[in-house]
Amino acid sequence: MNLARKTMNAPALAAVYEHAWRPTMFYLASGRTTGTDRRDAVDTLRLSGPMKVLDIACGPGNFTKYLSEYLTRGGFVTGIDYSAPMLAKAATDNASPRVGYVRGDARTLPFADGSFDAVCCFGALYLIPDPLVAAREMIRVLAPGGRIAISTSFREDNLFGSAASMAASLSGLRAFDGDVFPKLFARAGLTEIDQRIHRFMQYVDATKPV
Ligand SMILES: C[S@@+](CC[C@H](N)C(=O)[O-])C[C@H]1O[C@@H](n2cnc3c(N)ncnc32)[C@H](O)[C@@H]1O
C-alpha cells in the first residue's frame, strides 16, 4: 500500500479530515472552499425530490449528509468507502435517517446496474489504483437519465504539469490529463459533459441518456 492510501486509512487523518485536512488541502489544490464544492455538487447532480444518490469514496461522510439535505422524503444517499476509520467517523459525525454507509471498493461496487439517480466521487479517483475501472463502475450503477459528477486531480500539459505530476506520484497520487474523463464519459455515451479546471483540480459532470 502506498503512502497516500496508508494516510487515508489512518485513524488520525479520519479525526481531522472534515474540519482541517480537507478545507486546507483542497483550497491549496483548487482555490475553492468546501462550501463552494458542496454547493456545486448539489447543482451539478441536480438533487431534488426522493432521489437515490451514491457518494463513492465518501470519507467521513462530509458530502454524504450534506447532499441528503437536498432530498425529500424517500430520498437516500449511500456513502461507500474502503477505510474503516473514515466510515467510523461518518457514522458518528454524519449520520442521518436519509444516509447510510457501506464498506466497499469503488472498483467493484456492490450494487446492481442503474441503481442510482445520481452518482458522485469527489477527491478520490487519484488515490484509486484503477481509476478508469472505478469511473466505469460509476456509469454502470447510474440509472438512465441520471447525473454523474467527479472531482479529481488535473495535470497541466506542460513542463510544470509533468514536474508536479511526478512529485505527486512519489506519494502514490495520480494527476490526470484534462481529456481523460470527458473522453471516457463520451465513449460511454454520456451527454451534457461539462468540465471545469481550478488550479490542480478538475470537475467533470455528465448525464446518462434515457
Ligand atoms: C480525500 S478522501 C475524499 C472524501 C470526500 N469524498 C471528499 O471529497 O472530501 C478520499 C477517500 O477515498 C477513499 N478511497 C480510496 N480508494 C478507494 C477505493 N478503491 N474504494 C473506496 N474508497 C476509496 C479513502 O478511504 C478516502 O476516504
The ligand as a MOL file (V3000), in Angstrom:
LIG
                    3D

  0  0  0     0  0            999 V3000
M  V30 BEGIN CTAB
M  V30 COUNTS 27 29 0 0 0
M  V30 BEGIN ATOM
M  V30 1 C -9.6160 12.5170 0.1630 0
M  V30 2 S -10.9030 11.4400 0.7460 0 CHG=1
M  V30 3 C -12.3500 12.1260 -0.0590 0
M  V30 4 C -13.5330 12.2310 0.8760 0
M  V30 5 C -14.6760 13.0570 0.3080 0
M  V30 6 N -15.2410 12.4300 -0.8710 0
M  V30 7 C -14.2420 14.4660 -0.0060 0
M  V30 8 O -14.3080 14.8950 -1.1730 0
M  V30 9 O -13.8310 15.1790 0.9130 0 CHG=-1
M  V30 10 C -10.5870 10.0170 -0.2450 0
M  V30 11 C -11.3330 8.7800 0.1990 0
M  V30 12 O -11.2160 7.7980 -0.8320 0
M  V30 13 C -11.2740 6.5400 -0.2010 0
M  V30 14 N -10.8280 5.5270 -1.1670 0
M  V30 15 C -9.6320 5.4520 -1.7840 0
M  V30 16 N -9.6060 4.3850 -2.6140 0
M  V30 17 C -10.8220 3.7720 -2.5200 0
M  V30 18 C -11.4150 2.6330 -3.1350 0
M  V30 19 N -10.7450 1.8830 -4.0100 0
M  V30 20 N -12.6870 2.3190 -2.8210 0
M  V30 21 C -13.3800 3.0660 -1.9230 0
M  V30 22 N -12.8680 4.1470 -1.3070 0
M  V30 23 C -11.6140 4.5090 -1.5930 0
M  V30 24 C -10.3670 6.7350 1.0170 0
M  V30 25 O -10.5910 5.7570 2.0040 0
M  V30 26 C -10.7780 8.1300 1.4670 0
M  V30 27 O -11.7700 8.0910 2.4510 0
M  V30 END ATOM
M  V30 BEGIN BOND
M  V30 1 1 1 2
M  V30 2 1 2 3
M  V30 3 1 2 10
M  V30 4 1 3 4
M  V30 5 1 4 5
M  V30 6 1 5 6
M  V30 7 1 5 7
M  V30 8 2 7 8
M  V30 9 1 7 9
M  V30 10 1 10 11
M  V30 11 1 11 12
M  V30 12 1 11 26
M  V30 13 1 12 13
M  V30 14 1 13 14
M  V30 15 1 13 24
M  V30 16 1 14 15
M  V30 17 1 14 23
M  V30 18 2 15 16
M  V30 19 1 16 17
M  V30 20 1 17 18
M  V30 21 2 17 23
M  V30 22 1 18 19
M  V30 23 2 18 20
M  V30 24 1 20 21
M  V30 25 2 21 22
M  V30 26 1 22 23
M  V30 27 1 24 25
M  V30 28 1 24 26
M  V30 29 1 26 27
M  V30 END BOND
M  V30 END CTAB
M  END
